[in-house]
Amino acid sequence: MNTAQPRRPLPLLSLAALTVASVALSAGCRAKEEATLAGEWSGDADCGEGATGVTMRLVLAEDNPQSYSGSGEVLGLRLDGEAAEVGMNIEVEQPEADGAQTVEVSAVCAIYVGEASEAVDCSGFTELGWDGADLLGADFADFFGSGLTCALELSR
């Protein structure tokens, strides 16, 4: 004789644990999907003589989830007593899929003074440290040919 055991309901604690685990896993998946450099960044470059404003916008490349293109500006500069700014066209490569890392930067830059513009060397702008979330930073020697060493910090 086969006597079937009645099904016991799952304890409430098990259902609660399952719910918490599901929420934690889905939150973890969302966080991983958001590990991107795409977006609007702003901050300062501090060169020891006062901070200069910096903005940067990065867009994810359609063909590579770890490549970005974008633009940037260094604002609040003075050149020969006139207001100036540096404009940048930027390409960024993210070597790891997520997490804190050093990202590779390639930039073409020009300095704008009034209506005039001139190419400026930004070959020293090759790396940024990224915390894997919302902070970018670097130290640059000879910032845009100025002879100054600057600390750059950007956030979104």
Helices and strands as residue ranges (DSSP letters): H 12-33, E 39-46, E 51-60, E 67-79, E 82-93, E 101-113, E 116-120, E 127-130, E 135-140, G 143-145, E 150-155
